[in-house]
């Protein structure tokens, strides 16, 4: 299966338009104030009118009503949850019709059994590098740890993906790999994507997928 592409951490209108022209499957907007890629004052009505990719709001332990309100205001098709949100929280959001992606930070001590309670509460998992800052580290975790993942639930792969290791990511050969999440390694500054590098990388991905 050819993984879809998500480009995350967007906040500048002109840059967002350039990213959409590359035709990714998902684009992500971060609503965690501590993030260098926090959306800030990005106009919700403008975002809501954007088409061409599934718009995804990224949250960390946010108030449930706030998430629902922002999802409606920005016209998100998906929410990505990077905190300690429990299965009940995820399931309630899912009943609103939004796609729910639950993120987990992975390291050698990660207990894959934690995912069982989320099986029926989310649409996808996202596996990122474990960190105190809830993602955006630009550091890759050891993908061999994915051998411990036994669920049938499809997942996004995040954490340190770059133009050099994308070849290795595409050759993981796991049919559950739903999407690659491109973020900090494809920027000129935090929140502004390097369009030239993305274009080159997406061309590389297409070439490998067509082999």
Residue frames as a rotation matrix with the C-alpha (Angstrom) as fourth column:
UNK 1
0.572 0.820 0.000 0.00
0.820 -0.572 0.000 0.00
0.000 0.000 -1.000 0.00
UNK 2
-0.314 -0.655 0.687 1.31
0.606 -0.695 -0.386 3.46
0.731 0.295 0.616 -0.90
UNK 3
-0.249 0.221 -0.943 1.28
0.915 -0.267 -0.304 5.64
-0.319 -0.938 -0.136 2.22
UNK 4
0.655 0.524 0.545 -0.50
0.631 -0.776 -0.014 8.97
0.415 0.353 -0.838 2.10
UNK 5
-0.488 -0.861 0.143 1.31
0.692 -0.482 -0.537 12.22
0.531 -0.164 0.831 2.89
UNK 6
0.734 0.612 -0.295 0.58
0.665 -0.558 0.496 14.63
0.138 -0.560 -0.817 5.74
UNK 7
-0.359 -0.792 0.493 2.36
0.537 -0.608 -0.586 17.98
0.764 0.054 0.643 5.97
UNK 8
0.508 0.601 -0.618 2.02
0.803 -0.069 0.592 19.36
0.313 -0.797 -0.517 9.48
UNK 9
-0.046 -0.498 -0.866 2.77
0.825 -0.507 0.248 22.52
-0.563 -0.703 0.435 11.44
UNK 10
-0.406 -0.040 0.913 1.39
0.780 -0.535 0.324 25.13
0.476 0.844 0.248 9.02
UNK 11
0.009 0.448 -0.894 0.56
0.829 -0.504 -0.244 28.72
-0.560 -0.738 -0.376 9.96
UNK 12
-0.549 -0.269 -0.791 1.35
-0.130 -0.908 0.399 31.12
-0.826 0.321 0.463 7.11
UNK 13
0.448 0.894 -0.010 -1.37
-0.156 0.068 -0.985 31.63
-0.880 0.443 0.170 4.43
UNK 14
0.463 -0.313 -0.829 0.98
-0.885 -0.207 -0.416 32.03
-0.042 0.927 -0.373 1.45
UNK 15
-0.650 -0.756 0.074 3.05
-0.759 0.651 -0.010 29.03
-0.040 -0.063 -0.997 2.53
UNK 16
-0.333 0.631 0.701 -0.13
-0.135 0.704 -0.697 27.00
-0.933 -0.327 -0.149 3.08
UNK 17
0.675 0.583 -0.452 -1.28
-0.493 -0.099 -0.864 27.76
-0.549 0.806 0.220 -0.46
UNK 18
0.028 -0.767 -0.641 2.09
-0.973 0.128 -0.195 26.60
0.231 0.629 -0.742 -1.80
UNK 19
-0.767 -0.259 0.587 1.87
-0.478 0.841 -0.254 23.40
-0.428 -0.475 -0.769 0.27
UNK 20
0.138 0.917 0.375 -1.64
-0.176 0.396 -0.901 22.65
-0.975 0.059 0.216 -1.01
UNK 21
0.513 -0.001 -0.858 -0.37
-0.843 -0.190 -0.504 23.02
-0.162 0.982 -0.099 -4.58
UNK 22
-0.599 -0.788 -0.142 1.82
-0.796 0.605 -0.003 19.96
0.088 0.112 -0.990 -3.88
UNK 23
0.173 0.855 -0.488 -1.38
-0.699 0.456 0.551 17.93
0.694 0.246 0.677 -3.33
UNK 24
-0.914 -0.391 0.110 -0.72
-0.343 0.599 -0.723 16.29
0.217 -0.698 -0.682 0.05
UNK 25
-0.362 0.805 -0.471 -3.47
0.434 0.592 0.679 14.11
0.825 0.042 -0.564 1.50
UNK 26
0.586 0.480 -0.653 -3.51
0.798 -0.203 0.567 15.87
0.140 -0.853 -0.502 4.90
UNK 27
-0.241 -0.655 0.716 -2.36
0.137 -0.754 -0.643 19.25
0.961 -0.057 0.271 6.22
UNK 28
0.169 0.248 -0.954 -1.97
0.904 0.346 0.250 19.90
0.392 -0.905 -0.166 9.94
UNK 29
0.063 -0.036 0.997 -2.47
-0.166 -0.986 -0.025 22.93
0.984 -0.164 -0.068 12.19
UNK 30
-0.387 -0.359 -0.849 -1.05
0.681 0.510 -0.526 22.88
0.622 -0.782 0.047 15.73
UNK 31
0.372 0.644 0.669 -3.11
-0.120 -0.681 0.722 24.30
0.920 -0.349 -0.176 18.62
UNK 32
0.576 -0.326 -0.750 -0.57
0.810 0.348 0.471 23.64
0.107 -0.879 0.465 21.36
UNK 33
0.989 -0.066 0.130 0.65
-0.068 -0.998 0.009 27.08
0.129 -0.018 -0.991 22.55
UNK 34
0.512 -0.849 0.133 4.06
-0.259 -0.005 0.966 25.76
-0.819 -0.529 -0.222 23.60
UNK 35
0.357 -0.347 0.867 4.80
0.783 0.618 -0.074 24.57
-0.510 0.705 0.492 20.06
UNK 36
-0.569 -0.632 -0.526 7.07
0.128 -0.699 0.703 26.61
-0.812 0.333 0.479 17.77
UNK 37
-0.958 0.230 0.169 4.46
0.182 0.037 0.983 25.91
0.220 0.972 -0.078 15.10
UNK 38
-0.426 0.825 -0.371 1.43
0.584 -0.062 -0.809 27.18
-0.691 -0.561 -0.456 17.03
UNK 39
-0.093 0.464 0.881 -1.17
0.978 -0.121 0.167 28.52
0.184 0.877 -0.443 14.57
UNK 40
-0.852 -0.276 -0.446 -1.46
0.407 -0.884 -0.230 31.82
-0.331 -0.377 0.865 16.42
UNK 41
-0.333 0.725 -0.602 -3.80
-0.264 -0.685 -0.679 34.27
-0.905 -0.067 0.419 14.72
UNK 42
-0.999 -0.032 0.023 -4.40
0.011 0.335 0.942 32.25
-0.038 0.942 -0.334 11.55
UNK 43
-0.498 0.862 -0.093 -7.91
-0.855 -0.506 -0.114 33.12
-0.146 0.023 0.989 10.36
UNK 44
-0.574 0.315 0.756 -10.35
-0.047 0.909 -0.415 30.26
-0.817 -0.274 -0.507 10.95
UNK 45
0.513 0.845 -0.151 -12.74
-0.174 -0.070 -0.982 31.30
-0.841 0.530 0.111 8.17
UNK 46
0.249 -0.528 -0.812 -9.90
-0.966 -0.192 -0.171 31.35
-0.066 0.827 -0.558 5.65
UNK 47
-0.786 -0.562 0.257 -8.75
-0.569 0.821 0.054 27.87
-0.242 -0.104 -0.965 6.70
UNK 48
-0.216 0.797 0.564 -12.32
-0.052 0.567 -0.822 26.56
-0.975 -0.207 -0.081 6.61
UNK 49
0.675 0.511 -0.532 -12.57
-0.493 -0.224 -0.841 27.52
-0.549 0.830 0.101 2.93
UNK 50
-0.324 -0.877 -0.355 -9.41
-0.912 0.188 0.366 25.62
-0.254 0.442 -0.860 1.96
UNK 51
0.811 0.544 0.215 -9.90
-0.444 0.812 -0.379 22.46
-0.381 0.212 0.900 -0.09
UNK 52
0.490 -0.589 -0.642 -7.69
-0.643 0.253 -0.723 19.78
0.588 0.768 -0.254 -1.57
UNK 53
-0.562 -0.640 -0.524 -6.50
-0.034 0.651 -0.758 18.00
0.826 -0.409 -0.388 1.58
UNK 54
0.464 0.679 -0.569 -7.98
0.569 0.263 0.779 16.75
0.679 -0.685 -0.265 4.83
UNK 55
-0.048 -0.428 0.902 -7.40
-0.414 -0.814 -0.408 19.56
0.909 -0.393 -0.138 7.34
UNK 56
0.278 0.008 -0.960 -6.23
0.633 0.750 0.190 18.29
0.722 -0.661 0.204 10.71
UNK 57
0.510 -0.081 0.857 -6.23
-0.567 -0.781 0.263 20.11
0.647 -0.620 -0.444 14.06
UNK 58
-0.067 -0.648 -0.759 -3.46
0.400 0.679 -0.615 19.00
0.914 -0.345 0.214 16.42
UNK 59
0.497 0.389 0.776 -4.16
-0.540 -0.561 0.627 19.26
0.679 -0.730 -0.069 20.17
UNK 60
-0.530 -0.647 -0.548 -2.50
0.174 0.550 -0.817 18.39
0.830 -0.528 -0.179 23.48
UNK 61
-0.584 0.340 -0.737 -4.81
0.812 0.261 -0.523 17.75
0.014 -0.903 -0.429 26.44
UNK 62
-0.919 0.283 0.274 -7.17
-0.205 -0.937 0.281 20.47
0.337 0.202 0.920 25.24
UNK 63
-0.541 0.817 0.200 -10.65
-0.365 -0.014 -0.931 21.05
-0.758 -0.576 0.306 26.62
UNK 64
-0.606 0.314 0.731 -13.05
0.615 0.768 0.180 18.80
-0.505 0.558 -0.658 24.74
UNK 65
0.513 0.854 -0.093 -15.55
0.630 -0.447 -0.635 21.57
-0.584 0.267 -0.767 23.99
UNK 66
0.268 -0.516 -0.813 -12.73
-0.458 -0.811 0.364 23.77
-0.848 0.275 -0.454 22.73
UNK 67
-0.764 -0.559 0.322 -11.58
-0.042 0.541 0.840 21.03
-0.644 0.628 -0.437 20.35
UNK 68
-0.190 0.793 0.579 -15.13
0.880 0.399 -0.258 20.61
-0.435 0.460 -0.774 19.02
UNK 69
0.660 0.453 -0.600 -15.56
0.250 -0.885 -0.393 24.36
-0.708 0.110 -0.697 18.60
UNK 70
-0.078 -0.794 -0.603 -12.23
-0.564 -0.464 0.683 24.81
-0.822 0.393 -0.412 16.81
UNK 71
-0.704 -0.129 0.698 -12.91
0.353 0.789 0.503 21.80
-0.616 0.601 -0.510 14.60
UNK 72
0.286 0.897 0.339 -16.15
0.862 -0.086 -0.499 23.38
-0.419 0.435 -0.797 13.42
UNK 73
0.671 0.011 -0.742 -14.68
-0.020 -0.999 -0.034 26.86
-0.742 0.038 -0.670 13.08
UNK 74
-0.226 -0.872 -0.434 -11.67
-0.658 -0.192 0.728 25.79
-0.718 0.450 -0.531 11.04
UNK 75
0.600 0.558 -0.573 -13.52
-0.799 0.380 -0.467 23.11
-0.043 0.738 0.673 9.07
UNK 76
-0.492 -0.851 0.186 -11.27
-0.845 0.518 0.132 20.27
-0.208 -0.093 -0.974 10.19
UNK 77
0.361 0.524 -0.771 -11.88
-0.656 0.731 0.190 16.79
0.663 0.437 0.607 8.86
UNK 78
0.383 -0.329 -0.864 -9.57
0.508 0.856 -0.101 15.23
0.772 -0.400 0.494 11.45
UNK 79
0.709 -0.288 0.643 -8.14
-0.655 -0.606 0.451 15.86
0.260 -0.742 -0.618 14.92
UNK 80
0.196 -0.762 -0.617 -4.78
0.224 0.648 -0.728 14.60
0.955 0.004 0.298 16.13
UNK 81
0.879 0.271 0.393 -4.41
-0.322 -0.272 0.907 14.15
0.352 -0.923 -0.152 19.89
UNK 82
0.140 -0.965 -0.222 -0.89
-0.028 0.220 -0.975 14.27
0.990 0.142 0.004 21.37
UNK 83
-0.252 -0.233 0.939 -1.58
-0.862 -0.387 -0.328 14.36
0.440 -0.892 -0.103 25.11
UNK 84
-0.982 -0.077 0.171 -3.00
-0.164 0.797 -0.581 12.01
-0.092 -0.598 -0.796 27.73
UNK 85
-0.236 0.957 -0.172 -6.49
-0.968 -0.216 0.124 11.94
0.082 0.196 0.977 26.22
UNK 86
-0.617 0.032 0.786 -8.27
-0.315 0.905 -0.284 8.77
-0.721 -0.423 -0.549 27.37
UNK 87
-0.913 0.236 0.333 -10.33
0.408 0.578 0.707 6.44
-0.025 0.781 -0.624 25.14
UNK 88
-0.011 0.979 -0.205 -13.64
0.901 -0.079 -0.427 7.94
-0.435 -0.189 -0.881 26.29
UNK 89
0.034 -0.101 -0.994 -12.48
-0.100 -0.990 0.097 11.43
-0.994 0.096 -0.044 25.28
UNK 90
-0.860 -0.446 -0.250 -11.44
-0.303 0.050 0.952 10.13
-0.411 0.894 -0.178 21.86
UNK 91
-0.706 0.637 0.309 -14.67
0.704 0.680 0.207 8.20
-0.078 0.364 -0.928 21.37
UNK 92
0.176 0.798 -0.576 -16.82
0.604 -0.550 -0.577 11.25
-0.777 -0.246 -0.579 22.16
UNK 93
-0.232 -0.327 -0.916 -14.98
-0.465 -0.790 0.400 13.34
-0.855 0.518 0.032 19.59
UNK 94
-0.973 -0.189 0.129 -15.37
-0.001 0.569 0.822 10.57
-0.229 0.800 -0.555 17.06
UNK 95
-0.306 0.937 0.169 -19.15
0.841 0.349 -0.412 10.61
-0.445 0.016 -0.895 17.44
UNK 96
0.151 0.325 -0.934 -19.14
-0.061 -0.940 -0.337 14.19
-0.987 0.108 -0.122 16.09
UNK 97
0.928 0.254 0.274 -18.08
0.212 0.245 -0.946 12.81
-0.307 0.936 0.174 12.71
UNK 98
0.572 -0.796 -0.196 -14.44
-0.817 -0.532 -0.222 13.92
0.073 0.287 -0.955 12.81
UNK 99
0.613 -0.491 -0.619 -11.61
0.163 0.845 -0.509 11.46
0.774 0.211 0.598 12.11
UNK 100
0.853 -0.288 0.435 -9.64
-0.512 -0.301 0.805 10.85
-0.101 -0.909 -0.404 15.31
UNK 101
0.415 -0.832 -0.369 -5.88
0.099 0.444 -0.890 10.22
0.905 0.333 0.267 15.23
UNK 102
0.982 -0.083 0.168 -4.31
-0.177 -0.112 0.978 9.35
-0.062 -0.990 -0.125 18.60
UNK 103
0.396 -0.915 -0.081 -0.57
-0.385 -0.085 -0.919 9.96
0.834 0.395 -0.386 18.89
UNK 104
0.977 -0.211 -0.025 1.85
0.120 0.452 0.884 8.04
-0.175 -0.867 0.467 21.08
UNK 105
0.429 -0.902 -0.047 5.52
-0.888 -0.411 -0.206 8.76
0.166 0.130 -0.978 21.76
UNK 106
0.964 -0.049 -0.260 7.59
0.031 0.997 -0.072 5.65
0.263 0.061 0.963 21.14
UNK 107
0.073 -0.984 0.162 10.81
-0.956 -0.115 -0.269 4.56
0.283 -0.136 -0.949 22.79
UNK 108
-0.575 -0.407 -0.710 12.33
-0.309 0.911 -0.272 1.29
0.757 0.063 -0.650 24.03
UNK 109
-0.982 0.190 0.023 10.15
0.034 0.294 -0.955 1.37
-0.188 -0.937 -0.295 27.18
UNK 110
-0.482 0.859 -0.170 6.84
-0.872 -0.450 0.194 1.93
0.090 0.242 0.966 25.39
UNK 111
-0.723 0.355 0.593 4.12
-0.007 0.854 -0.520 -0.54
-0.691 -0.380 -0.615 26.41
UNK 112
-0.913 0.333 -0.234 2.20
-0.273 -0.075 0.959 -1.45
0.302 0.940 0.160 23.26
UNK 113
-0.577 0.728 -0.371 -0.58
0.793 0.608 -0.039 -2.88
0.197 -0.317 -0.928 25.42
UNK 114
-0.657 0.302 -0.691 -1.62
0.191 -0.820 -0.540 0.73
-0.729 -0.486 0.481 26.13
UNK 115
-0.873 0.255 -0.415 -3.20
-0.487 -0.452 0.748 0.86
0.003 0.855 0.518 22.68
UNK 116
-0.837 0.536 -0.112 -5.82
0.502 0.832 0.235 -1.82
0.219 0.140 -0.966 23.36
UNK 117
-0.308 0.754 -0.579 -8.22
0.668 -0.262 -0.696 0.54
-0.677 -0.602 -0.423 25.11
UNK 118
-0.326 0.104 -0.940 -8.14
-0.398 -0.916 0.037 2.89
-0.857 0.386 0.340 22.12
UNK 119
-0.871 -0.141 0.470 -8.87
0.289 0.626 0.725 0.30
-0.396 0.767 -0.504 19.44
UNK 120
-0.226 0.894 0.386 -12.57
0.968 0.161 0.193 1.12
0.110 0.417 -0.902 19.17
UNK 121
0.392 0.366 -0.844 -12.21
0.628 -0.777 -0.045 4.81
-0.672 -0.512 -0.535 20.07
UNK 122
-0.006 -0.504 -0.864 -10.00
-0.416 -0.784 0.460 6.13
-0.909 0.362 -0.206 17.25
UNK 123
0.932 0.309 -0.189 -9.60
-0.273 0.254 -0.928 5.83
-0.239 0.916 0.321 13.49
UNK 124
0.551 -0.824 -0.130 -5.80
0.163 0.259 -0.952 5.87
0.818 0.504 0.277 13.37
UNK 125
0.695 -0.527 -0.488 -2.78
0.528 -0.086 0.845 5.79
-0.487 -0.845 0.219 15.63
UNK 126
0.766 -0.604 0.222 0.24
-0.191 -0.543 -0.818 8.04
0.614 0.584 -0.531 15.09
UNK 127
0.722 -0.595 -0.354 3.66
0.674 0.485 0.557 6.94
-0.160 -0.641 0.751 16.26
UNK 128
0.742 -0.463 0.485 6.11
-0.233 -0.856 -0.461 9.73
0.628 0.229 -0.743 17.07
UNK 129
-0.262 -0.894 -0.363 9.36
0.349 0.263 -0.899 10.00
0.900 -0.363 0.243 18.97
UNK 130
0.527 0.470 -0.708 8.78
0.804 -0.005 0.595 10.15
0.276 -0.883 -0.381 22.72
UNK 131
-0.615 -0.702 0.358 9.55
0.504 -0.700 -0.507 13.62
0.607 -0.131 0.784 24.09
UNK 132
-0.496 0.396 -0.773 8.37
0.717 -0.316 -0.622 16.09
-0.490 -0.862 -0.127 26.73
UNK 133
-0.713 0.165 -0.682 7.40
-0.315 -0.944 0.100 18.57
-0.627 0.286 0.725 24.01
UNK 134
0.131 0.897 0.423 4.78
0.060 0.419 -0.906 16.28
-0.990 0.144 0.001 22.41
UNK 135
0.507 0.034 0.862 6.40
0.802 0.348 -0.485 15.99
-0.316 0.937 0.149 18.98
UNK 136
0.971 -0.108 0.212 8.16
0.031 -0.825 -0.565 18.33
0.236 0.555 -0.798 16.60
UNK 137
0.632 -0.774 0.034 11.59
-0.064 -0.009 0.998 17.21
-0.772 -0.633 -0.055 17.81
UNK 138
0.576 -0.429 -0.695 12.99
-0.802 -0.135 -0.582 16.30
0.156 0.893 -0.422 14.41
UNK 139
-0.528 -0.746 0.405 14.32
-0.818 0.576 -0.005 13.15
-0.229 -0.334 -0.914 16.05
UNK 140
0.080 0.504 -0.860 13.53
-0.699 0.644 0.313 9.72
0.711 0.576 0.404 14.70
UNK 141
0.289 0.011 0.957 12.70
-0.802 0.550 0.235 6.74
-0.524 -0.835 0.168 16.91
UNK 142
-0.785 -0.606 0.128 13.98
-0.478 0.725 0.496 3.25
-0.393 0.329 -0.859 16.16
UNK 143
-0.055 0.838 -0.543 11.51
-0.990 0.024 0.137 1.95
0.128 0.545 0.828 13.58
UNK 144
-0.621 -0.198 -0.758 12.45
-0.190 0.977 -0.100 -1.61
0.760 0.082 -0.645 14.50
UNK 145
-0.934 0.307 0.181 10.30
-0.170 0.065 -0.983 -1.07
-0.314 -0.950 -0.009 17.61
UNK 146
-0.211 0.899 -0.384 7.25
-0.977 -0.207 0.053 -1.23
-0.032 0.386 0.922 15.35
UNK 147
-0.582 -0.055 -0.811 7.70
-0.241 0.965 0.107 -5.01
0.777 0.258 -0.575 15.52
UNK 148
-0.961 0.200 -0.193 5.94
0.249 0.306 -0.919 -4.77
-0.124 -0.931 -0.344 18.87
UNK 149
-0.510 0.811 -0.286 2.80
-0.747 -0.583 -0.321 -3.34
-0.427 0.050 0.903 17.27
UNK 150
-0.934 0.126 0.334 0.28
0.192 0.966 0.173 -6.16
-0.300 0.226 -0.927 16.82
UNK 151
-0.103 0.965 -0.242 -2.96
0.045 -0.239 -0.970 -4.27
-0.994 -0.111 -0.018 16.12
UNK 152
-0.188 0.151 0.971 -4.68
0.958 0.248 0.147 -4.11
-0.219 0.957 -0.191 12.73
UNK 153
0.709 0.508 -0.489 -5.34
0.453 -0.860 -0.236 -0.38
-0.541 -0.054 -0.839 13.20
UNK 154
0.399 -0.583 0.708 -3.60
0.767 -0.211 -0.605 1.69
0.502 0.785 0.363 10.49
UNK 155
0.480 -0.320 -0.817 -1.08
0.651 -0.495 0.576 4.29
-0.589 -0.808 -0.030 11.64
UNK 156
0.912 -0.335 0.237 0.73
-0.118 -0.767 -0.631 7.49
0.393 0.547 -0.739 10.72
UNK 157
0.360 -0.869 -0.339 4.53
0.932 0.348 0.097 7.48
0.034 -0.350 0.936 11.02
UNK 158
0.868 -0.055 0.494 6.04
-0.039 -0.998 -0.041 10.66
0.496 0.016 -0.868 12.46
UNK 159
0.840 -0.542 0.008 9.21
-0.067 -0.089 0.994 11.84
-0.538 -0.835 -0.111 14.13
UNK 160
0.023 -0.985 -0.168 12.34
-0.316 -0.167 0.934 12.89
-0.949 0.032 -0.315 12.28
UNK 161
0.437 0.140 0.889 11.26
0.740 0.506 -0.443 11.97
-0.512 0.851 0.118 8.77
UNK 162
0.164 -0.433 -0.886 13.53
-0.337 -0.869 0.362 13.75
-0.927 0.239 -0.289 6.31
UNK 163
0.606 0.098 -0.789 14.59
-0.788 -0.066 -0.613 13.73
-0.112 0.993 0.037 2.67
UNK 164
-0.400 -0.864 -0.307 17.34
-0.870 0.463 -0.169 11.18
0.288 0.199 -0.937 3.37
UNK 165
-0.902 -0.027 0.432 15.47
-0.251 0.846 -0.471 8.56
-0.352 -0.533 -0.769 5.44
UNK 166
0.018 0.975 -0.222 12.21
-0.854 -0.100 -0.510 8.72
-0.519 0.199 0.831 3.50
UNK 167
-0.136 -0.146 -0.980 13.52
-0.779 0.627 0.015 5.85
0.612 0.765 -0.199 1.33
UNK 168
-0.934 -0.286 -0.213 13.85
-0.087 0.762 -0.641 3.66
0.346 -0.581 -0.737 4.42
UNK 169
-0.608 0.774 0.177 10.40
-0.454 -0.156 -0.877 4.65
-0.651 -0.614 0.446 5.66
UNK 170
0.152 0.696 -0.702 8.82
-0.983 0.034 -0.178 3.65
-0.100 0.717 0.690 2.36
UNK 171
-0.173 -0.309 -0.935 10.51
-0.511 0.840 -0.183 0.25
0.842 0.447 -0.304 2.54
UNK 172
-0.559 0.068 0.826 9.18
-0.798 0.225 -0.559 -0.59
-0.224 -0.972 -0.072 6.01
UNK 173
-0.747 0.236 -0.622 6.73
-0.285 0.732 0.619 -2.82
0.601 0.640 -0.479 4.13
UNK 174
-0.849 0.510 -0.138 3.91
0.344 0.337 -0.876 -2.64
-0.400 -0.791 -0.462 6.69
UNK 175
-0.561 0.695 0.450 0.45
0.585 -0.052 0.810 -2.60
0.586 0.717 -0.377 5.14
UNK 176
0.323 0.682 -0.656 -0.84
0.946 -0.252 0.203 -0.79
-0.027 -0.686 -0.727 8.24
UNK 177
-0.592 -0.592 -0.547 1.32
0.540 -0.795 0.276 2.27
-0.598 -0.132 0.791 7.43
UNK 178
0.376 0.896 0.236 -1.39
0.842 -0.224 -0.492 4.72
-0.388 0.383 -0.838 6.39
UNK 179
0.882 -0.021 0.471 0.57
0.221 -0.864 -0.453 7.98
0.417 0.503 -0.757 6.09
UNK 180
-0.165 -0.955 -0.245 3.92
0.953 -0.091 -0.288 9.68
0.253 -0.281 0.926 6.51
UNK 181
0.832 0.475 -0.286 3.87
0.549 -0.778 0.305 12.85
-0.078 -0.411 -0.909 8.63
UNK 182
-0.090 -0.889 0.450 6.33
0.875 -0.286 -0.390 15.45
0.475 0.358 0.803 7.31
UNK 183
0.871 0.433 -0.232 7.12
0.488 -0.703 0.517 18.37
0.061 -0.563 -0.824 9.60
UNK 184
0.793 -0.459 -0.401 10.23
-0.066 -0.719 0.692 19.91
-0.606 -0.522 -0.600 11.12
UNK 185
-0.163 -0.920 0.355 12.82
0.378 0.274 0.884 18.51
-0.911 0.279 0.303 8.68
UNK 186
-0.249 0.166 0.954 11.05
0.963 -0.062 0.262 20.24
0.102 0.984 -0.145 5.79
UNK 187
0.782 0.542 -0.309 11.18
0.599 -0.789 0.134 23.85
-0.171 -0.290 -0.942 7.00
UNK 188
0.085 -0.720 0.689 13.10
0.396 -0.610 -0.686 27.06
0.914 0.331 0.233 6.44
UNK 189
-0.802 -0.163 0.575 12.01
-0.480 -0.398 -0.782 28.24
0.356 -0.903 0.241 9.92
UNK 190
-0.868 0.496 0.026 9.48
0.375 0.688 -0.622 26.65
-0.326 -0.530 -0.783 12.32
UNK 191
-0.021 0.982 -0.188 6.04
0.278 -0.175 -0.944 26.75
-0.960 -0.072 -0.269 10.73
UNK 192
0.450 0.095 -0.888 7.25
-0.746 -0.506 -0.433 27.67
-0.491 0.857 -0.157 7.23
UNK 193
0.576 -0.165 0.801 7.73
0.258 0.966 0.014 24.72
-0.776 0.199 0.599 4.90
UNK 194
-0.417 -0.795 -0.441 10.55
-0.430 -0.255 0.866 24.47
-0.801 0.551 -0.235 2.39
UNK 195
0.577 0.802 -0.153 8.52
-0.492 0.193 -0.849 24.08
-0.651 0.565 0.506 -0.79
UNK 196
0.251 -0.569 -0.783 11.49
-0.909 0.141 -0.393 23.17
0.334 0.810 -0.481 -2.98
UNK 197
-0.778 -0.576 0.251 12.61
-0.629 0.702 -0.336 20.41
0.017 -0.419 -0.908 -0.61
UNK 198
-0.186 0.800 0.570 9.06
-0.344 0.490 -0.801 19.11
-0.920 -0.345 0.184 -0.25
UNK 199
0.623 0.434 -0.651 8.60
-0.728 0.015 -0.686 19.06
-0.288 0.901 0.326 -4.01
UNK 200
-0.199 -0.806 -0.558 11.83
-0.865 0.412 -0.286 17.09
0.460 0.426 -0.779 -4.46
UNK 201
-0.821 -0.127 0.556 10.90
-0.473 0.695 -0.541 14.67
-0.318 -0.707 -0.631 -1.69
UNK 202
0.161 0.956 0.244 7.39
-0.433 0.291 -0.853 14.07
-0.887 0.032 0.461 -2.99
UNK 203
0.481 -0.092 -0.872 8.90
-0.862 0.130 -0.489 13.38
0.158 0.987 -0.016 -6.41
UNK 204
-0.636 -0.767 -0.087 11.23
-0.706 0.623 -0.337 10.85
0.313 -0.153 -0.937 -4.79
UNK 205
-0.509 0.532 0.677 8.32
-0.417 0.535 -0.734 9.22
-0.753 -0.656 -0.050 -2.96
UNK 206
0.547 0.764 -0.341 6.36
-0.648 0.130 -0.750 8.89
-0.529 0.632 0.566 -6.21
UNK 207
0.100 -0.612 -0.785 9.36
-0.890 0.298 -0.345 7.36
0.445 0.733 -0.515 -7.97
UNK 208
-0.852 -0.433 0.294 9.86
-0.523 0.713 -0.467 4.77
-0.008 -0.552 -0.834 -5.21
UNK 209
-0.207 0.866 0.456 6.15
-0.412 0.346 -0.843 3.96
-0.888 -0.362 0.285 -5.06
UNK 210
0.608 0.468 -0.641 6.06
-0.744 0.054 -0.666 3.44
-0.277 0.882 0.381 -8.82
UNK 211
-0.426 -0.866 -0.261 8.98
-0.904 0.418 0.089 0.98
0.032 0.274 -0.961 -8.79
